[in-house]
Amino acid sequence: MQDLPLPQIIEKIRFIHGMMKMQTKEVLIIDGSYGEGGGQVLRTALSLSALLGRTVRLVNIRAGRSKPGLQAQHLTGVRAVARICNAEVDGAKLGSQELTFVPRAVPQAGSYTFDVSEARKGGSAGATSLVFQTVLFPLLAAAGRSQLTIRGGTHVEWSPPFDYLKRVYLPTLARMGVQAKVHLKKWGWYPLGGGEMTAVIEGTGGEEGLRRLPGLTLTERGQLLRLRGLSATSNLPRHIAQRQQRRALQVLRERGFNPRIEVMTDAPSKGQGTVLFLWAEFEGVVAGFTAYGRLGKRAEEVAEEACHQFLAYYDSGAALDPHLADQMILPLALAAGQSSFTTSRITEHLLTNVWVVEQFLGPRFKVEGEKGETGQVSCLLPAAVL
């Protein structure tokens, strides 16, 4: 150690001291079947384990799903966070319903490549956006810039599409001082995947870990400034994207909106797929809505699905769309000071994410409203453990 620069010596001493303290704590056991019982329990637990240097054991991982346990996307997330904090991991294999994760270092900035297809023979369309969200906050806590390449599904069901990260999620986090940018190189659809996104994350951590983010109040959305959309297809007839656009314009104009919807019929991909993504920019917030095509689903149905999501949100008067609401639980729990937001629908995902965060940090949130209805969420206490 005597040959190391002084800052690295200090960091090593700090880490060893932290590990000694950690070893006096009980291993935190998280029941992966709680609440919504999906992969979000795993992702949030991994992020917090890396941030806090806390050993976590997950049991009953995705127990209620048709394919329980770790699938390719989840296994990629485990391996990704483990690389970032040099974790010792037991149970990291496809189908595993139990996992022990022991961080051995503070998160390290660097250049990383994570490929979901490597987790399963024959490849996978596991969501790149969910891998990104799993490593985002640990890398924000690292000292320096990180560059990521993530390969897999960029536009797949049950996950935020790349466009949501770019247009909704990261612009909202930017209001808290988060500096991260994403770029789409290739589109990945179910079932082939093969998409690729890159990201740059500006870590602002140091010897004290994650720089404290300011709190955020998002209870009023203000006036609608712009309503935009993207109707995109890969390796399909041009008329599909055009019909999606045409029907979306019709539905939204009938309600008095004047959207601008771009058509993209040559999204570069090795597979076939179609999506309509809408995003609404208000004075105070941004919201996003997604619908995918599939065999036997008419282009007009895709358009109507995305439009009805937007209209339900708009009519609620709330600030955050239901997907952004559950994705903001972790950053607001890590922020200094109080935060609050309203959402168009309190979901099981949101309530489950609150529960996972509070297993690590203790009571933080007050949720007002019934599941499935409009409500308000408040983060009442600053996290003092980071």
N, C-alpha and C positions, 0 to 999 in steps of 0.2 A: 504494500500500500504506500510505502514511502516514496515510490517513484511517480505517484499520481499527482496531478495538480491539486491545489488546495480545495477548489470547489468540489471536485470529485471525491476527495477524502471526506469532506463534510457530508456529501450526499450518501456515501456508503455508511458512515457512522449513524446518520439519521435513519437510514433504512434498517440497519441492524437493530437499532433501538426500537423502531416501530414493530419489527417482526417479533422481538422479545415481548413487547406488550401484547401483540396479537395472540401469541401462543398462550397467554394467560386467559384469553376469552374462550368461551365455548364456541364450537363450530355452529354456525347459524344454519338451521335446517329449514328449507323452504319446500312446502308441499306444492308441487307443480300442477296438481289437479284442482287447486283452489279457484273458485269463481269461474271465469271464462276458461281457465285451464288449458290455454294454448301456449304457443311459443313466446308470447310476450312476457310471461312469468320468467322464463329462462333468460331472455335478453336483458331485461331490467336487472335481474339478479347478477348477471355477469358484469354489467357495467358498474354496478355499485360495489361488487366484490373487488374489481380492479381499482376503483377510485379510493376505496377505504382500506385496502390491504386486508380484507376480512375473508377468512376461509368460509366457504358456503358449500353446503351439501343439498342438492336438489333431489327429491324423490317424487315418484309418480309423474314423471315428466310427460305431459300431453296424454295423460292416461285415458281421457274420454274421447280421444280422436279415433277415427276409423283406422289410421295407421299410427298407433301410439309411439312414444319415445322420440329420440332424436332422428330427424330426417336430414337430408343433405344440407339444406339451408341452415338448420340449427347447429349441425356439427361444424359447418364452416364458421359460424359465429363463435363457437367455443374455441376452435383453433385460432381464430383471429385474435380474440382478446388474450388468449394464453400467450401468443407471440409477443403481444404488446407489453405484458407485465411479467413475462417469463414464468408463467404459472405451472405448477405441478397439477396434472389433471388425471383423474381416475374415472373411467366409464365413458370416455369419448369415443363412441362407436355407434354406427347406425342402429337404430331401434332401442338403444339404451334408455331405460326409464330412471336411472339413477346416475348422478354425476357429483363428484367432489372436485372443487376448484380451489387451489391454494396459490394466491399470488406470491411471487418470490421477489418482485422488484416493483418500484414505482413505474407507471406507464412511460414508455420510451417513444419519443418521436422518431420517424424514419420513413423510408420508402417501402411500402408493403404491397404485395399482390395476393389477393384472395380469390380463388376460383371455386365456385360451388360445384362445378362438374367433377372436381377431383375427389369429392366426398362420396360419390356413388359410381360404381361401374356402369358405363353406358351414358353418363352425363346426368344433368339435372337442370331444371328451370327454376331452382330456388331463388328467392328474391334478393337481388343485390341491394335494394333499398334497406332491407331489414338488417343485413350484415353491416351496412354503413351506419345505421342508427345504433347498433350495438357497440361499435368501436368509437363513435363520435366523441362522447364525453370523456372516456379515458384518454383519448389523444388530445383533447382540449386541455387536459390536466398536465400533459407532457410539456417539456421545455423545448420549444422550437416547432418548425413546420414539418408536417407529415404529408406525404404524397401517396395516394391510394389508387390501385387499379383493382376493380371488383368485377368478376365475370359471372354471368348466370342469367336469370330472368330479370329484365328491366321493366316489363309490363305484364304482370301476372296477377291473377285473382288473389284476394285476401292479403294484399300488401300495397303500400303506397307505390304508385308508378313513379318512375324517374321524374316525370313532370311535376308531381306533387312535392317532391323534395326541393326542386328548383324554384317553383313558383309560390309555394305556400309555407312549407316547413322551415326552410333556411331563412327566408325573409322575415319570418316571425322571430326566430332565434337571433337574427341580426339586431333586433331591437334590444336584446339583452347583452349585446357586445360580442356575440359569437361570430367569428370570422371563418367561413368555410364556403367553398365553391365546388360545384359539380359540373361535369361535362359528359354528354352522352356520345359514345363513339359508334356502338352498334346496338340495335334493338334485339331483345331476347323475349320471345313469347313461349307460352306453354304449348307443347311439352319439350321442345328442343332446347330452349334456352339459347346459349351462345351469345348473349348480349354482353356489352362491356361499358362500364362507366368509370370515370376517373374523378378524383376529388383531391382538393388541397385543404388541409385543416391547419389553422394557425394556433398552435398550442401556446398558451400563455401561463402555464404552470411554472413552478420553480420548486424551491426547497419546501414551500408550504403547500404544495399540491395545486389543486384547481383554484385559479383566481376567482374570487367570489363574484358571481354574476348579480347584476341588479335585479330587483323584483320587477314584476310586470302586472299591470292592471288592464285587462281586456274585457270590460263589461259592457261597453258601448261600441258598436261597429261604425256608427256615423253614416253618412250618405254613400250610396253606391257611385263609384267613380267610373269603373269600367267593368264590363263583362266580356270575357274572351274565351276562346275555345280552340281546340285542335282535334280535327278528325283525321286519323292516320291509319294507314294500312301498310302491310308488307306482303308482297308476292300474291296479291289478290286483284281482281278486276277494279279498275278505277271507279266504277259507278258506286261501289260500296261506300267508300269514303265520301263521295259526293252526296249520296242519299242520306247518310248520317248527318252531314252538314245541313242539307236542305230541310230535313225534318226538325232538327234542333232549332234552326232559325224560325221555322213556323211556330213551334210550341212557345218559344220565348217571346216572339213578337206579339203573339196573341195575348200575352200577359203584360204587354207594354214595355218590354225590354228591347234594347237595340244592340245585340251582341255582335262581335266580330269573331268569326270562326274560320281558322285557316284549314285548308285541305292539304294533306301530305300523302301521296299515293306510292311513294318509293322509299319508305323508311328502311334503311339497310339492315337486313337480317337474313339468317339462313332458314328461318321458319316463316310461317304464315300467321297473321294476326291482324286484329282491328280494334281500335279504341276510340272513344270520344271522351276527351278531358275538358272540363270547364273550370275556369277560375275567375273568381269575383273579387275585385279590388275595391274595398271601402276606404273611407277616411282613416279608420282605426285598425282594420284587420284585412287579412286575405283568407279566402276559403276555396276549397277545391273539391271536385266531384268527378267520378270516373265510372265508365261503363265499358265492358269488353264484349266483343262479338264472339260467337262460337257457332259451330255447325248447327244449322236449323234455326238460328236466331236471326231474324230479319234486321237489316241495317236500321230501319225505322224504330225497332224496339230498343236497340242500343242507344239511339239518340234520346228516346223518351225516358229511358231509365236514368241517364245522367241529368236530364232536365228536371225530372221530378225530384231527384235528390236536391238539386239547387233550390227549387221552388219551396220544398218543405223547410229547408234551412232558412230561406229568405222570409217566409211567412212567420217563422218562430220569433223573429226579432232579436235573437241571441247573437253573440259575437263570434264564437268559434264553431266550426263545423264539428260533427261528432268524432271524426278521426283525429283532427288536430287536438281536440280536447284531451284525449287519452295520451297523445304523444307529448303534451306539454307538462305532464305530471312530474317526470323526472327532472327536467331543467328547473322548474319552479321550486321543487323540493331542495335543490342545490343552491338556490339564490339567497342572497342576503336580504332580510326584510320581508315584508308581507307581499303576497300576490293574490290576484283573484281573476276569475273569468266567468262569463256566462257561456252556455253551450246549448245548441238546439236540441240535443238529446243526450241524456245521461245513459251511457252504455255499460254493459258488463265488462268490456275491455277497460274502461276508465276506472270502475270500482276495483277491478282486479289489480290494476297498476298502482292505485293508491295503497292497496293492502301490501303489495310487495315492497314498495318504498318504505312503508312504515315498519316493516319487519327489520329493516336496517337502521332507520333514523328515528324511530319512535313516532308518536302522534304528530302529524303535520297538517292534515287536511280536514276541512269541514265541507261536506257535500250536502247541498240543499236542493231538494226535488226528488221525484220518484224516478226509478229506472224506466227508460223509454220516453221520458218527458223532458221538457226544457228545464234547466236548472242552473245553479251557480256553485262554483267550487272556489274555496278560499284556502290558501296556504298561510297558516296563522303564525308559524314559528320559523325563524331562520335556522337553517341547519348549522349547528355549532360543532359538529364532529369532524368536519373536513380539515 
